[in-house]
């Protein structure tokens, strides 16, 4: 059996994969695009992102382990129609993506972005926005998977009341005060002091956050998106921010990335942008490879794999 790993890994993690595969299997770590195409041609297992052009050339492929949690870029038509098993890294990134969400929220609430700009100008001055504490806030989390659950845990640490909506989950975690079906999204938008997005991008969630439900938000509320940009109707969000119908937005993702140079978001005092950086963590490489190796053991033993993606649902 041949295993191709399309990721840059240190020697320790490479050896972990080799040890898991055993001497009877071949593990290859291509160092160039050309080598990747050549080596993957007869691979049975692929680790990393397999783009559509490459996928169509892999006639022996049985299983792809993605190092990503979101599957929107992986589920191209050829993948959806194939029998290839696709597994993702859902659940491995929840802690640091939630950290990013709260970093953005705290920066906005405490005016850190204004102070940083003042520091760049060597100017000792105050915030352009009120200094807000989070205790007693109601946070509305859209999507109660791994990332949403970590967000809820952090929210409880700040003594916040947690409400959430989810299209499929019905079992309420202990750290959530109210878990509602997705059709209650308008109620969440109306009640929340903070709306935080944690759902995957699918056909159903594209522009889930639109002008209609953004208009329900409190003028003092914060909007945080660390999931996927196209979940939000960006022009509608920009309009709300310009008119100050919501207080501020912290965005790690945008509809088109990189964000266009002429986007109004760059210059807005009530917006903080980070460049799709929420997935970064010193623990990420080891977590994903350990998960892959555990799944590889399952694959070789003929056991069900963890995190098999429902191609019809998109996650």
Residue pairs with C-beta under 8 A, 6 or more apart in sequence:
1 21
1 24
1 25
1 26
1 44
1 45
1 300
2 25
2 26
2 27
2 28
2 39
2 42
2 43
2 44
2 45
2 60
3 17
3 21
3 25
3 26
3 27
3 28
3 43
3 44
3 45
3 46
3 47
3 296
4 28
4 30
4 36
4 39
4 40
4 43
4 45
4 46
4 47
5 14
5 17
5 27
5 28
5 29
5 30
5 47
5 48
6 30
6 36
6 40
6 46
6 47
6 48
6 49
6 50
7 47
7 48
7 67
9 17
9 29
9 285
9 289
10 285
13 285
13 286
13 289
14 27
14 29
16 289
16 290
16 293
17 27
17 47
17 289
17 292
17 293
17 296
18 27
20 293
20 296
20 297
21 27
21 296
28 39
28 43
30 36
30 38
30 39
30 40
36 54
37 54
37 57
40 46
40 50
40 54
40 57
40 58
40 61
41 57
41 58
41 59
41 60
42 59
42 60
43 58
43 60
43 61
44 60
44 61
44 62
44 63
45 61
45 62
45 63
45 64
45 65
45 296
45 299
46 58
46 61
46 63
46 64
46 65
47 64
47 65
47 67
47 292
48 65
48 66
48 67
49 66
49 67
49 68
49 73
49 74
50 58
50 61
50 64
50 74
52 76
52 77
52 78
52 79
55 61
55 76
55 78
55 79
55 82
55 84
56 78
61 84
62 84
62 85
63 84
63 85
63 86
63 87
63 299
63 305
64 74
64 84
64 85
64 86
64 87
65 87
65 291
65 292
65 295
65 296
66 74
66 86
66 87
66 88
66 89
67 89
67 288
67 292
68 74
68 88
68 89
68 279
69 88
69 89
69 90
69 91
69 92
69 93
69 146
69 147
69 200
69 279
70 88
70 200
70 201
70 227
70 228
70 315
71 86
71 88
71 200
71 309
71 314
71 315
72 200
72 201
72 202
72 228
72 230
72 314
74 86
74 88
74 309
75 86
75 309
75 311
75 314
79 86
79 311
80 311
85 305
85 308
86 308
86 309
86 311
87 295
87 305
87 306
87 307
87 308
87 309
88 307
88 309
88 315
89 287
89 288
89 291
89 307
90 145
90 146
90 307
90 315
91 145
91 146
91 307
92 146
92 284
92 287
92 288
92 291
93 146
93 147
93 278
93 279
93 281
93 284
94 145
94 146
94 147
94 149
94 150
95 150
95 281
96 278
96 279
96 280
96 281
96 283
96 284
97 147
97 150
97 198
97 226
97 278
97 279
98 147
98 150
98 151
98 153
98 154
98 198
98 226
99 154
99 278
100 226
100 252
100 274
100 277
100 278
101 151
101 154
101 196
101 198
101 224
101 226
101 250
101 252
101 278
102 151
102 154
102 158
104 224
104 226
104 250
104 251
104 252
104 272
104 274
105 134
105 194
105 196
105 222
105 224
105 250
106 112
106 134
107 113
107 250
107 272
108 129
108 222
108 247
108 248
108 249
108 250
108 270
108 272
109 131
109 132
109 133
109 134
109 222
110 127
110 131
110 132
111 126
111 127
111 128
111 129
111 130
111 131
113 272
114 126
114 127
114 128
114 129
114 269
115 127
118 124
118 125
128 269
129 247
129 248
129 269
129 270
134 158
134 159
134 160
134 194
135 158
135 159
135 160
136 159
136 160
136 161
137 158
137 160
137 161
137 193
137 194
138 160
138 161
138 162
138 163
138 191
138 192
138 193
138 194
139 151
139 152
139 155
139 160
139 161
139 162
139 163
139 192
139 193
139 194
139 195
139 196
140 163
140 164
140 165
140 188
140 189
140 191
140 192
140 194
140 195
140 196
141 148
141 151
141 152
141 155
141 162
141 163
141 164
141 165
141 176
141 196
141 198
142 148
142 164
142 165
142 185
142 188
142 195
142 196
142 197
142 198
142 199
142 208
142 209
143 164
143 165
143 166
143 197
143 198
143 199
143 200
143 227
144 152
144 164
144 165
144 166
144 169
144 173
144 176
144 179
144 198
145 166
145 169
145 198
145 199
145 200
145 315
147 198
147 226
147 227
148 164
148 166
148 198
148 199
149 173
149 175
151 196
151 198
152 162
152 164
152 173
152 175
152 176
153 175
155 162
155 175
156 162
156 175
160 194
161 177
162 175
162 176
162 177
162 178
163 176
163 177
163 178
163 179
163 180
163 188
163 191
163 192
164 176
164 178
164 179
164 180
164 188
165 179
165 180
165 181
165 182
165 184
165 185
165 188
166 179
166 181
166 182
166 199
167 181
167 182
167 199
167 204
169 179
170 179
171 179
172 178
172 179
173 179
180 187
180 188
185 208
185 213
186 212
186 213
186 216
188 195
189 195
189 213
189 214
189 216
189 217
190 216
190 217
190 218
192 217
192 218
192 221
193 218
193 220
193 221
193 222
194 221
194 222
194 223
194 224
195 209
195 217
195 221
195 222
195 223
195 224
196 224
196 225
196 226
197 209
197 224
197 225
197 226
197 227
197 231
197 232
198 226
198 227
199 205
199 208
199 227
199 231
200 227
200 228
200 314
200 315
201 227
201 228
201 230
201 231
201 314
202 313
202 314
202 315
203 314
204 314
205 231
206 230
206 231
207 230
207 231
207 232
207 233
208 231
208 232
209 225
209 231
209 232
209 233
209 237
210 233
210 236
211 233
211 236
211 239
211 240
214 223
214 233
214 236
214 237
214 240
214 245
214 246
215 240
215 245
217 223
217 240
217 245
217 246
218 246
219 244
219 245
219 246
219 247
220 247
221 246
221 247
222 246
222 247
222 248
222 249
222 250
223 237
223 246
223 248
223 249
223 250
224 249
224 250
224 251
225 231
225 232
225 249
225 250
225 251
225 252
225 253
226 252
226 253
226 278
227 253
228 253
229 251
229 253
229 254
229 255
229 256
229 257
230 255
232 255
234 254
234 255
237 249
238 264
238 265
238 268
240 246
241 248
241 249
241 268
241 270
241 271
242 264
242 268
244 270
247 270
248 270
248 271
248 272
249 270
249 271
249 272
250 271
250 272
250 274
251 265
251 271
251 272
251 273
251 274
252 273
252 274
252 275
252 276
252 277
252 278
253 276
253 278
254 263
254 265
254 273
257 275
257 276
258 275
259 265
259 266
259 273
265 271
265 273
266 273
281 287
291 306
291 307
294 306
295 305
295 306
295 307
298 304
298 305
298 306
299 305
309 315
